């Protein structure tokens, strides 16, 4: 009988080859998985980076697009180069004996830009900080930045909520003063995007104070509060001694919170703090969300404008304050600010704590404002009179500035007609408007810095 062929060697050989194939397949799968993981991780990091750069909190509403150049990796970019640090130092170095070294937050904003130029003009060192958010057209802020750059003022593109960046700036420059103008402005917008006000006006202010109180030396701080803190107060003219515990808007509430926070940091850490309550500041290079600005635009474009009256059928009036007067007040507050009394987060003695009104002392109705613009623009406005909605606006503001006059000689000198004439001169030049404007206005123009 024939024995069956011995297949044991063949079977073992097949099992061996099968094993080798499985091993190779496993290695290939592992290598592929590792490559896929690394590729996915890289793509995710790139997406996170670009998402952070271009994040908009409310994409369904263009007014919610508070896009900023600040991102989670901002501190990695700032301070990593010697050239950048040299720019910071050079801009912040004063050029007059005993000159100030001032950090101006919101430097590309309306008031911040004018104050920065005025400080630089008299020989102080100025370093700007601005996040260029798009609450209003960022191109206007960039245009202001270009003007500052021509006057050798460097504006750091960053956010006051970036503690690492602020700490780096204070490490590079021993600032003698901070002029804190950065804030989320606007009364009505607070109803659409309240979180932006909390982030900027409260959290951002606290962040700045935290970094300042740990600095050695601590800077003296002058910061922008607002006349809106008077809220539902009916006593006029508004005085610093009047009650401010009835805000009519979230914006007003955040500014009032800022005043209380300032008191706390003054009391605990010895920071010298001066709050300035601005009353409807206007002028060249102003904010497009302000009535005088968009009235000018709409009148020239033939669009109707809303003229508000109160629920009691009274005219709405504002204490319009020209930018040059406000700048003088800001510089007066800086010049009379006493040194902070702490260092490294420790208080050594009581420190100065002040608050002042900066207004014009002459309220003008919105109807009269429009009448002046009609004359300057040589165009009749299409007026639509409506009752003021309950959106946080107050019907009347009127500043008592006796305290500011007493302490640093603040005295406004520009009436509304004169101030609006200067604004319209700037407006027609900036936007290239050639026709339909009063010839006297169109033929006479001015640049930012001429009056600041």
C-alpha positions as CSV (number, residue, x, y, z in Angstrom):
1,X,0.0,0.0,0.0
2,X,1.4,3.4,-1.0
3,X,2.0,5.8,1.8
4,X,0.4,9.3,1.4
5,X,2.8,12.0,0.6
6,X,4.3,13.9,3.5
7,X,2.8,17.4,3.4
8,X,4.0,18.6,6.8
9,X,6.9,20.5,5.3
10,X,4.7,22.2,2.7
11,X,2.1,23.1,5.3
12,X,4.8,24.6,7.6
13,X,6.2,26.6,4.6
14,X,2.7,27.9,3.7
15,X,2.0,28.9,7.4
16,X,5.4,30.7,7.5
17,X,4.7,32.6,4.3
18,X,1.2,33.5,5.6
19,X,2.8,34.7,8.8
20,X,5.3,36.9,6.9
21,X,2.4,38.3,4.8
22,X,0.4,39.2,7.9
23,X,3.4,40.8,9.5
24,X,4.1,42.9,6.4
25,X,0.5,43.8,6.2
26,X,0.4,44.8,9.9
27,X,3.6,46.9,9.5
28,X,2.1,48.6,6.4
29,X,-1.1,49.3,8.2
30,X,0.7,50.7,11.3
31,X,2.9,52.9,9.1
32,X,-0.2,54.1,7.2
33,X,-2.1,54.8,10.4
34,X,0.9,56.7,11.8
35,X,1.2,58.8,8.6
36,X,-2.6,59.4,8.6
37,X,-2.5,60.5,12.2
38,X,0.3,62.9,11.6
39,X,-1.3,64.3,8.5
40,X,-4.6,64.7,10.4
41,X,-2.9,66.4,13.3
42,X,-1.1,68.8,11.0
43,X,-4.3,69.7,9.1
44,X,-6.1,70.2,12.4
45,X,-3.4,72.6,13.7
46,X,-3.5,74.6,10.5
47,X,-7.3,74.8,10.6
48,X,-7.3,75.9,14.3
49,X,-4.7,78.5,13.4
50,X,-6.7,80.0,10.5
51,X,-10.0,79.7,12.4
52,X,-8.4,81.7,15.3
53,X,-7.2,84.3,12.9
54,X,-10.5,84.8,11.2
55,X,-13.0,84.0,14.0
56,X,-16.3,86.0,13.9
57,X,-18.5,85.4,16.9
58,X,-21.8,86.1,15.0
59,X,-21.5,85.3,11.3
60,X,-25.1,85.9,10.6
61,X,-24.9,89.6,11.5
62,X,-22.3,92.0,10.0
63,X,-22.4,94.2,13.0
64,X,-21.3,91.2,15.2
65,X,-18.1,90.7,13.2
66,X,-15.7,92.0,15.8
67,X,-12.8,90.5,14.0
68,X,-9.5,91.2,15.6
69,X,-5.9,90.5,14.6
70,X,-5.4,89.0,18.1
71,X,-5.3,85.2,18.3
72,X,-4.3,82.5,20.7
73,X,-0.8,82.5,19.3
74,X,-0.3,86.2,19.3
75,X,2.2,86.2,22.2
76,X,4.4,83.7,20.3
77,X,4.7,86.3,17.5
78,X,5.2,89.3,19.6
79,X,8.4,89.8,21.5
80,X,10.3,87.1,19.6
81,X,12.3,89.5,17.5
82,X,14.9,92.1,18.4
83,X,13.7,94.4,15.7
84,X,10.1,94.4,17.1
85,X,11.4,95.2,20.6
86,X,13.6,98.0,19.2
87,X,10.5,99.5,17.5
88,X,8.6,99.3,20.9
89,X,11.4,101.0,22.8
90,X,12.1,103.7,20.2
91,X,8.4,104.7,20.0
92,X,8.0,104.8,23.8
93,X,11.2,106.8,24.5
94,X,10.4,110.5,25.4
95,X,12.3,113.3,23.6
96,X,11.9,116.0,26.2
97,X,13.4,116.4,29.7
98,X,11.3,114.5,32.2
99,X,9.0,113.4,29.4
100,X,6.4,110.7,29.9
101,X,6.5,107.2,28.5
102,X,2.9,106.5,27.7
103,X,1.1,103.3,26.7
104,X,-2.0,104.4,24.8
105,X,-4.6,101.6,24.4
106,X,-7.1,102.0,21.6
107,X,-4.5,104.1,19.9
108,X,-6.0,103.7,16.5
109,X,-9.4,104.8,17.8
110,X,-10.8,108.4,17.5
111,X,-9.7,109.9,20.9
112,X,-6.6,107.6,21.2
113,X,-5.2,108.8,17.9
114,X,-5.6,112.5,18.6
115,X,-4.1,112.1,22.1
116,X,-1.2,110.0,20.8
117,X,-0.3,112.8,18.3
118,X,-0.6,115.5,20.9
119,X,1.7,113.6,23.3
120,X,4.3,112.9,20.7
121,X,4.2,116.5,19.4
122,X,5.2,117.8,22.9
123,X,8.0,115.2,23.2
124,X,6.6,112.4,25.2
125,X,7.2,108.7,24.2
126,X,4.1,107.0,22.9
127,X,3.5,103.3,22.3
128,X,0.1,102.4,20.9
129,X,-1.9,99.2,21.3
130,X,-5.1,98.4,19.2
131,X,-6.9,95.2,18.1
132,X,-8.5,96.9,15.0
133,X,-11.8,95.2,15.5
134,X,-14.6,95.7,13.0
135,X,-17.3,97.3,15.2
136,X,-16.9,100.0,12.6
137,X,-14.8,100.1,9.4
138,X,-11.3,98.9,10.2
139,X,-9.9,100.7,7.2
140,X,-10.5,104.0,9.0
141,X,-8.5,102.7,12.0
142,X,-5.7,101.6,9.6
143,X,-5.7,105.1,8.0
144,X,-5.3,106.6,11.5
145,X,-2.5,104.1,12.2
146,X,-0.8,105.3,9.0
147,X,-0.9,108.9,10.3
148,X,0.6,107.8,13.6
149,X,3.3,105.9,11.8
150,X,4.3,109.0,9.9
151,X,4.8,110.7,13.3
152,X,6.9,107.8,14.4
153,X,4.3,106.3,16.7
154,X,4.3,102.5,16.7
155,X,1.0,100.7,17.2
156,X,1.2,97.2,18.4
157,X,-1.5,95.0,16.8
158,X,-2.9,93.2,19.9
159,X,-5.6,93.0,22.5
160,X,-5.8,94.2,26.0
161,X,-7.1,90.8,27.1
162,X,-3.8,89.3,26.1
163,X,-2.0,89.3,29.4
164,X,1.2,87.7,28.0
165,X,1.5,90.5,25.4
166,X,0.9,93.3,28.0
167,X,3.4,91.7,30.4
168,X,5.9,91.6,27.6
169,X,5.4,95.3,26.8
170,X,5.8,96.3,30.4
171,X,9.0,94.2,30.5
172,X,10.4,96.1,27.6
173,X,9.3,99.6,28.6
174,X,9.0,101.0,32.2
175,X,5.8,103.0,31.3
176,X,5.3,106.1,33.5
177,X,1.7,106.4,32.4
178,X,-1.1,104.5,30.7
179,X,-3.8,106.3,28.7
180,X,-6.5,103.6,28.5
181,X,-8.9,104.5,25.6
182,X,-9.6,100.9,24.4
183,X,-13.2,100.0,24.9
184,X,-16.3,98.6,23.2
185,X,-18.3,101.7,22.4
186,X,-21.9,102.4,21.4
187,X,-25.1,102.3,23.5
188,X,-27.4,100.5,21.0
189,X,-25.0,97.8,19.9
190,X,-25.0,96.5,23.5
191,X,-28.4,95.1,22.9
192,X,-27.1,93.0,20.0
193,X,-23.8,91.8,21.3
194,X,-23.6,92.3,25.1
195,X,-20.7,89.9,25.6
196,X,-18.3,92.2,23.6
197,X,-18.9,94.9,26.3
198,X,-18.1,92.6,29.1
199,X,-15.0,91.3,27.4
200,X,-13.6,94.7,26.6
201,X,-14.9,97.1,29.1
202,X,-14.7,94.9,32.2
203,X,-12.4,91.9,31.5
204,X,-10.0,93.9,29.4
205,X,-9.8,96.7,32.0
206,X,-9.2,94.2,34.8
207,X,-6.4,92.5,32.7
208,X,-4.7,95.9,32.2
209,X,-4.9,96.7,35.9
210,X,-3.6,93.3,36.8
211,X,-0.5,93.7,34.7
212,X,-0.1,97.4,35.8
213,X,-0.3,96.6,39.5
214,X,2.5,94.0,39.1
215,X,4.7,96.3,37.2
216,X,7.7,98.0,38.9
217,X,7.3,100.9,38.7
218,X,3.5,101.0,38.6
219,X,2.3,103.5,36.0
220,X,-0.3,106.2,36.7
221,X,-3.4,105.4,34.7
222,X,-5.9,107.8,33.0
223,X,-8.8,106.0,31.5
224,X,-12.0,106.6,29.5
225,X,-15.2,106.4,31.4
226,X,-18.4,107.9,30.0
227,X,-21.1,110.5,30.6
228,X,-23.5,107.6,30.2
229,X,-22.8,106.6,33.8
230,X,-25.3,109.3,34.9
231,X,-28.0,107.2,33.4
232,X,-31.5,108.1,34.6
233,X,-30.1,111.0,36.7
234,X,-32.3,114.1,36.1
235,X,-30.3,116.7,37.9
236,X,-28.5,119.0,35.5
237,X,-25.9,119.9,34.7
238,X,-24.4,116.5,35.5
239,X,-21.8,116.8,38.3
240,X,-19.3,114.3,39.5
241,X,-21.1,114.3,42.9
242,X,-24.4,113.1,41.4
243,X,-25.6,109.5,41.7
244,X,-24.5,107.1,39.0
245,X,-26.2,103.9,40.2
246,X,-29.0,103.9,37.6
247,X,-27.4,103.1,34.3
248,X,-29.8,103.1,31.3
249,X,-27.8,100.8,29.1
250,X,-25.4,97.9,29.4
251,X,-22.6,100.1,28.0
252,X,-23.2,102.6,30.8
253,X,-23.3,99.7,33.3
254,X,-19.9,98.4,32.1
255,X,-18.4,101.9,32.4
256,X,-19.8,102.3,35.9
257,X,-18.4,98.9,36.7
258,X,-15.0,100.2,35.5
259,X,-15.2,103.1,38.0
260,X,-15.9,100.7,40.9
261,X,-13.1,98.3,39.7
262,X,-10.7,101.3,39.5
263,X,-11.6,102.1,43.2
264,X,-10.8,98.5,44.2
265,X,-7.3,98.5,42.5
266,X,-6.5,101.9,43.9
267,X,-7.5,100.8,47.4
268,X,-5.7,97.4,47.4
269,X,-2.7,97.9,45.2
270,X,-2.0,101.7,45.3
271,X,-2.6,102.3,41.6
272,X,-3.1,106.0,40.7
273,X,-6.3,106.1,38.6
274,X,-8.1,109.0,36.9
275,X,-11.4,108.3,35.1
276,X,-12.7,110.7,32.5
277,X,-16.4,110.9,31.7
278,X,-16.5,112.0,28.0
279,X,-19.6,113.8,26.7
280,X,-20.4,113.0,23.0
281,X,-16.9,113.7,21.5
282,X,-16.9,114.6,17.8
283,X,-14.5,116.0,15.1
284,X,-12.2,115.0,12.3
285,X,-11.4,111.2,12.0
286,X,-14.4,110.5,14.3
287,X,-16.4,107.4,14.7
288,X,-18.8,106.4,11.9
289,X,-21.4,105.1,14.4
290,X,-21.9,108.6,15.9
291,X,-25.0,110.6,14.7
292,X,-23.1,113.6,13.3
293,X,-21.0,111.3,11.2
294,X,-23.7,109.1,9.7
295,X,-26.0,112.2,9.3
296,X,-23.4,113.7,7.1
297,X,-23.1,110.6,5.0
298,X,-26.8,110.1,4.6
299,X,-27.6,113.8,3.9
300,X,-24.9,113.8,1.1
301,X,-26.4,110.5,-0.3
302,X,-29.9,111.8,-0.2
303,X,-31.1,109.3,2.4
304,X,-33.6,110.1,5.1
305,X,-32.4,110.5,8.6
306,X,-34.2,109.8,11.9
307,X,-34.6,112.7,14.3
308,X,-35.5,111.4,17.7
309,X,-37.9,113.0,20.2
310,X,-38.5,111.7,23.7
311,X,-41.6,109.9,24.8
312,X,-42.8,113.2,26.2
313,X,-42.3,114.9,22.8
314,X,-39.2,116.8,23.8
315,X,-36.1,117.3,21.7
316,X,-33.1,115.1,22.3
317,X,-30.0,117.2,23.1
318,X,-26.4,116.4,23.7
319,X,-23.4,118.2,25.2
320,X,-21.3,117.8,22.0
321,X,-17.6,118.2,22.9
322,X,-15.0,118.9,20.2
323,X,-12.0,116.5,20.0
324,X,-9.3,119.2,20.6
325,X,-11.0,120.2,23.9
326,X,-11.1,116.6,25.0
327,X,-7.4,116.1,24.1
328,X,-6.5,119.0,26.3
329,X,-8.5,117.5,29.1
330,X,-6.7,114.1,28.7
331,X,-3.3,115.7,28.7
332,X,-4.2,117.8,31.7
333,X,-5.3,114.7,33.6
334,X,-2.0,113.0,32.7
335,X,0.1,116.0,33.7
336,X,-1.6,116.2,37.2
337,X,-1.7,112.4,37.8
338,X,0.3,111.5,40.8
339,X,2.6,108.5,40.9
340,X,1.2,105.1,41.9
341,X,2.3,104.1,45.4
342,X,2.8,100.4,45.0
343,X,5.2,98.0,43.1
344,X,5.1,94.4,42.3
345,X,1.5,94.1,43.4
346,X,2.0,95.6,46.9
347,X,0.6,98.9,48.1
348,X,2.9,101.2,50.2
349,X,0.7,104.3,50.7
350,X,-2.6,105.8,49.7
351,X,-2.8,106.6,46.0
352,X,-4.7,109.2,43.9
353,X,-8.2,108.3,42.7
354,X,-10.2,110.8,40.7
355,X,-13.0,111.2,38.2
356,X,-13.8,114.2,36.0
357,X,-16.4,115.3,33.4
358,X,-15.0,116.4,30.1
359,X,-17.9,118.1,28.3
360,X,-18.6,121.3,26.4
361,X,-21.2,122.7,29.0
362,X,-23.6,123.8,26.1
363,X,-26.2,121.2,25.1
364,X,-27.5,121.4,21.6
365,X,-30.6,119.7,20.2
366,X,-30.1,117.1,17.5
367,X,-32.4,119.2,15.3
368,X,-30.0,122.1,15.6
369,X,-27.1,119.8,14.8
370,X,-28.8,118.7,11.6
371,X,-29.5,122.4,10.7
372,X,-25.8,123.2,11.0
373,X,-24.9,120.2,8.8
374,X,-27.5,121.2,6.2
375,X,-25.8,124.7,5.9
376,X,-22.3,123.3,5.7
377,X,-23.2,120.6,3.2
378,X,-25.5,122.8,1.2
379,X,-28.1,120.0,1.1
380,X,-31.5,119.9,2.6
381,X,-31.9,116.8,4.8
382,X,-34.8,114.4,4.5
383,X,-35.9,114.3,8.1
384,X,-38.0,111.6,9.7
385,X,-39.1,112.6,13.2
386,X,-39.6,109.5,15.4
387,X,-39.9,108.8,19.1
388,X,-36.8,107.6,20.8
389,X,-36.9,103.8,21.2
390,X,-36.1,102.2,24.6
391,X,-32.6,101.2,23.6
392,X,-30.6,102.7,26.4
393,X,-30.1,106.2,25.0
394,X,-30.7,109.1,27.3
395,X,-32.6,112.1,26.1
396,X,-30.3,114.8,27.5
397,X,-26.7,115.4,28.6
398,X,-25.1,118.5,30.1
399,X,-21.7,118.6,31.8
400,X,-20.6,120.5,34.8
401,X,-16.8,120.8,34.3
402,X,-15.9,123.0,37.3
403,X,-13.8,120.2,38.9
404,X,-11.7,119.6,35.8
405,X,-11.2,123.4,35.5
406,X,-10.1,123.7,39.1
407,X,-7.7,120.7,39.0
408,X,-6.0,121.1,35.6
409,X,-7.5,124.2,33.9
410,X,-9.9,122.3,31.6
411,X,-11.9,124.9,29.6
412,X,-13.7,123.9,26.3
413,X,-13.5,126.6,23.6
414,X,-15.0,125.1,20.5
415,X,-18.7,125.7,19.8
416,X,-20.7,123.1,17.7
417,X,-20.8,125.1,14.5
418,X,-17.0,125.6,14.5
419,X,-16.3,122.0,15.3
420,X,-18.7,120.6,12.7
421,X,-17.1,122.9,10.1
422,X,-13.7,121.3,10.8
423,X,-15.3,117.9,10.7
424,X,-16.9,118.4,7.3
425,X,-13.6,119.8,5.9
426,X,-12.0,116.5,6.9
427,X,-14.9,114.4,5.7
428,X,-15.1,115.7,2.2
429,X,-11.3,115.3,1.8
430,X,-11.1,111.8,3.3
431,X,-14.0,110.5,1.1
432,X,-13.1,112.5,-2.0
433,X,-16.4,114.4,-2.2
434,X,-16.2,117.2,-4.8
435,X,-19.7,118.4,-5.4
436,X,-22.8,119.5,-3.5
437,X,-20.7,120.9,-0.5
438,X,-20.5,124.5,0.5
439,X,-17.6,126.0,-1.5
440,X,-16.0,127.4,1.5
441,X,-15.9,124.0,3.1
442,X,-14.7,122.2,-0.1
443,X,-11.8,124.6,-0.7
444,X,-10.4,124.5,2.8
445,X,-9.3,121.1,4.2
446,X,-7.2,119.9,7.0
447,X,-5.3,116.8,8.0
448,X,-5.3,115.0,11.3
449,X,-2.7,116.6,13.6
450,X,-3.2,120.1,12.3
451,X,-5.4,120.9,15.3
452,X,-4.4,118.2,17.7
